[in-house]
Amino acid sequence: MILLHNSRLLVMPGLTRSLAGGVALGGEVPVHRLGFGAMRLTGEGIWGSPKNRQEAIAVLRRAVELDVNFIDTADSYGPNVSEELIAEALFPYPRGLVIATKGGWNRPGPDQWTHDATPSHLRAAVEGSLKRLRLERIDLYQLHIPDPSVPFEDSVGTLAQLKSEGKIRLIGLSNVTQEHIERARHIVPIVSVQNRYSFADREWDYVVDYCERNGIAFIPWFPLGAGRVAGEILNQVARAHQASPKQVALAWLLKRSPIMLPIPGTSSVKHLEENVATASLCLTDEEYEKLSQVPQLAATR
Ligand SMILES: NC(=O)c1ccc[n+]([C@@H]2O[C@H](COP(=O)([O-])OP(=O)(O)OC[C@H]3O[C@@H](n4cnc5c(N)ncnc54)[C@H](OP(=O)(O)O)[C@@H]3O)[C@@H](O)[C@H]2O)c1
């Protein structure tokens, strides 16, 4: 059932009966499209505890009530804070909930990142995530980013070993090229790729197409397009659907490919509900094409 609430598109009771359907990670772990990105549950600069801890817990619980069954996080969000909040809010986990975490990119301070995808670090990172998430096995573990000072095969090979030891069920990559994916697939099956992507930001179009051809889920991060041209067109389409621009940007992603698994992030229950409602928002082919042309239009203006 689709409801319009305060002139905004809202859907109840949740994703199970939405139009967006799902994806089966590795052909064996089904999840609904959309998921939830748990990075924004931490403090400012993705550092420390959230300003409003109760709201952060409420967001996670509401996500599950709305049938979100894919939650993306990383050891570096906080660090540790996002994983700890997920366990605090949701453990014991409902059946079918997939928690995807990542390692190999550390957060030594607010807005800072440092690489470490050495085998010893990744082993310790997986053990840390297992403990914080109170799991015996992580359903989806993603290499957060290739480490330029560590052979890529060594990082992926370590995750493959952890999989064969039963600590990880499925393996994904993040911030990678097609070449990385192909090299990794020589070592172990890769079930997901997480790169920055939106209707206005299409550097990774060819990776989306590669993933679609190979049955790999594509998880776009930073799904809200930016820029003046993008804004004008988004607003136009949003008005036609009595939806928000953010909902339209998410709806474009869902239409882009059946393997697309958006994970919009928020620290607010209200925004979460708006984002989940997007799973029932269908753009027309014309609207989809108009939004698809934004990168070319922006380049010519
Ligand atoms: N692999 C990587 O390298 C990588 C990098 C970045 C992110 N990620 C993952 O991707 C997820 C999503 O990325 P992201 O958080 O950067 O981008 P995003 O989901 O596009 O944007 C999040 C921002 O949008 C706001 N927002 C969310 N829903 C809204 C709504 N309905 N109305 C108005 N504002 C809304 C949030 O603020 P409020 O909190 O106020 O709602 C937040 O500031 C993250 O949570 C994380 O799991 C991965």
The ligand as a MOL file (V3000), in Angstrom:
LIG
                    3D

  0  0  0     0  0            999 V3000
M  V30 BEGIN CTAB
M  V30 COUNTS 48 52 0 0 0
M  V30 BEGIN ATOM
M  V30 1 N 32.4200 1.6230 0.4480 0
M  V30 2 C 32.6770 2.8640 0.7130 0
M  V30 3 O 33.7990 3.3620 0.5300 0
M  V30 4 C 31.5800 3.7320 1.2540 0
M  V30 5 C 31.7420 5.1240 1.3250 0
M  V30 6 C 30.6900 5.8860 1.8210 0
M  V30 7 C 29.5280 5.2560 2.2350 0
M  V30 8 N 29.4060 3.8960 2.1720 0 CHG=1
M  V30 9 C 28.1710 3.2090 2.5890 0
M  V30 10 O 27.1180 3.7550 1.8440 0
M  V30 11 C 26.0710 4.1980 2.7120 0
M  V30 12 C 25.3890 5.4000 2.0650 0
M  V30 13 O 26.3360 6.4060 1.7630 0
M  V30 14 P 26.2950 7.8910 2.3510 0
M  V30 15 O 25.7280 7.8560 3.7480 0
M  V30 16 O 27.6060 8.4840 2.1290 0 CHG=-1
M  V30 17 O 25.3630 8.6270 1.3620 0
M  V30 18 P 23.8140 8.8730 1.2160 0
M  V30 19 O 23.0420 7.7180 1.7260 0
M  V30 20 O 23.5950 9.3130 -0.1770 0
M  V30 21 O 23.5670 10.1670 2.0860 0
M  V30 22 C 23.4720 10.2170 3.4250 0
M  V30 23 C 23.1400 11.6730 3.7810 0
M  V30 24 O 21.8580 11.9800 3.2710 0
M  V30 25 C 20.9990 12.3810 4.3310 0
M  V30 26 N 19.7000 11.7210 4.0700 0
M  V30 27 C 19.4320 10.4010 4.0300 0
M  V30 28 N 18.1420 10.1840 3.7440 0
M  V30 29 C 17.5690 11.4060 3.6020 0
M  V30 30 C 16.2630 11.8520 3.3100 0
M  V30 31 N 15.2600 10.9840 3.0940 0
M  V30 32 N 16.0330 13.1850 3.2320 0
M  V30 33 C 17.0400 14.0620 3.4250 0
M  V30 34 N 18.3050 13.7090 3.7110 0
M  V30 35 C 18.5560 12.3880 3.8090 0
M  V30 36 C 21.6340 11.8920 5.6050 0
M  V30 37 O 21.4000 12.8050 6.6590 0
M  V30 38 P 20.4260 12.4240 7.8910 0
M  V30 39 O 21.2360 11.5320 8.7910 0
M  V30 40 O 20.1030 13.7220 8.4990 0
M  V30 41 O 19.2390 11.7270 7.3170 0
M  V30 42 C 23.1060 11.8890 5.2530 0
M  V30 43 O 23.6870 13.1400 5.5130 0
M  V30 44 C 26.8020 4.4840 4.0290 0
M  V30 45 O 25.9460 4.4590 5.1310 0
M  V30 46 C 27.8120 3.3740 4.0570 0
M  V30 47 O 27.2150 2.1770 4.5540 0
M  V30 48 C 30.4170 3.1550 1.6780 0
M  V30 END ATOM
M  V30 BEGIN BOND
M  V30 1 1 1 2
M  V30 2 2 2 3
M  V30 3 1 2 4
M  V30 4 1 4 5
M  V30 5 2 4 48
M  V30 6 2 5 6
M  V30 7 1 6 7
M  V30 8 2 7 8
M  V30 9 1 8 9
M  V30 10 1 8 48
M  V30 11 1 9 10
M  V30 12 1 9 46
M  V30 13 1 10 11
M  V30 14 1 11 12
M  V30 15 1 11 44
M  V30 16 1 12 13
M  V30 17 1 13 14
M  V30 18 2 14 15
M  V30 19 1 14 16
M  V30 20 1 14 17
M  V30 21 1 17 18
M  V30 22 2 18 19
M  V30 23 1 18 20
M  V30 24 1 18 21
M  V30 25 1 21 22
M  V30 26 1 22 23
M  V30 27 1 23 24
M  V30 28 1 23 42
M  V30 29 1 24 25
M  V30 30 1 25 26
M  V30 31 1 25 36
M  V30 32 1 26 27
M  V30 33 1 26 35
M  V30 34 2 27 28
M  V30 35 1 28 29
M  V30 36 1 29 30
M  V30 37 2 29 35
M  V30 38 1 30 31
M  V30 39 2 30 32
M  V30 40 1 32 33
M  V30 41 2 33 34
M  V30 42 1 34 35
M  V30 43 1 36 37
M  V30 44 1 36 42
M  V30 45 1 37 38
M  V30 46 2 38 39
M  V30 47 1 38 40
M  V30 48 1 38 41
M  V30 49 1 42 43
M  V30 50 1 44 45
M  V30 51 1 44 46
M  V30 52 1 46 47
M  V30 END BOND
M  V30 END CTAB
M  END
